[in-house]
Amino acid sequence: MRRGRGWLVLAAAVTIVPAGCKKQVVPDAGVWGMVDGAPITSAEVDKFYRTQLNPDAPQPSQDEALSLKLNVLDELINNHILLEKAKALGLQAADGEVEDKFTEFKSPYTEEEFQRQIKVRGYTVDDLKNDIRQQLSIQKVINHEVVAKIAVTDQDVSDFYNQNHAQFNVTETQYRIAQIVVTPHKDPGLRNRKNDDATTDPEARRKIAALDQQLTNGADFAQVAMDYSEDPASAGSGGDLGYVPESSLNQSDPALKKAVMSLKPGQISGVLALRDSYRILKLVSREAPGQRELSDPTVQQSIRDNIRNRKEQLLRAAYLAVARNNAKITNYLAQQVVESAGKLPVVVPAKAADGTFAPPAK
């Protein structure tokens, strides 16, 4: 149902906090939540909800839509709380930071595709920049209040290794592979930095040959993959597929397996014509079977990353729970869903104290 890495990253971190949030609102069917006296309207929930839909996919069912809107409202509540924290701590994003992030966010799209994405989601450039400002401000709060307090000691690393010794025993040869993929058909889920997508077989053959020539001339494999690869799952990471065990290669296209087995670490294959695509492979490294020792720097780094990520998730959840405890929150939408046995109530405009109305959700 979701689409587009850039939109996903933004949507996962940011929602829209209603403008004029200091107004006193009469709780009616158009107000779906209140946080410390600030209203969150059905229109605000609906606007962000639309950013999470794939415009080329079937519309979700009523139950799916309502469940997602409940999640959106919860994110709106969380974001309001964290943005108030950013204001209190002086951690609000500066204009220059917003502009830099906006440029980075926009870069994978052609201007035409970017405008289409904006239009189909009912957004404006100002909406997007406001979201980015909120995303950066919230991340500053998390970095200051959570990430800065995480410490991973050598003893933590040693304990993790001893408790998970079997995880570091490689039972079969593994190949770390990166790939550049070009397909002869249009992919609605495509997302590379150039937004470049071959749509016919002759076009795909010309494109893969041109990319092969770039690599021969010394172009960086990861950069070419990020710019032109048509694999949505790996293009963003420079084509990196991670470690692939030999047993998985045995189940792949024989031509692909043959190419991988013939490469030495660091080498790049020529163009492979497979059943459904054209590919260029790079063998990043080969890992022989055996126990990986704690003295291995790669093992130590992977353990540190694992511990840090787990601690960050735990502390972030705890920090947000405490922040919610200190806020006055009312979720009217959840109350209405319970009272109506799971049906979305009819939405009427939310009337503010100044007599203005928020537009109803569609």
Secondary structure as UniProt FT lines:
FT   HELIX           5..13
FT   TURN            19..22
FT   TURN            29..30
FT   STRAND          31..35
FT   TURN            36..37
FT   STRAND          38..41
FT   HELIX           42..51
FT   TURN            55..56
FT   HELIX           62..89
FT   HELIX           95..106
FT   TURN            107..108
FT   HELIX           111..120
FT   TURN            121..122
FT   HELIX           125..145
FT   HELIX           147..149
FT   HELIX           154..163
FT   HELIX           165..168
FT   STRAND          169..170
FT   STRAND          174..182
FT   TURN            188..189
FT   TURN            193..194
FT   HELIX           201..216
FT   TURN            217..218
FT   HELIX           221..228
FT   TURN            232..234
FT   HELIX           235..237
FT   TURN            238..239
FT   STRAND          240..245
FT   HELIX           246..250
FT   HELIX           254..262
FT   TURN            265..266
FT   STRAND          272..273
FT   STRAND          278..287
FT   STRAND          290..291
FT   TURN            294..295
FT   HELIX           297..325
FT   STRAND          329..331
FT   HELIX           332..339
FT   TURN            340..341
FT   STRAND          350..352
FT   TURN            353..354
FT   STRAND          357..358
//
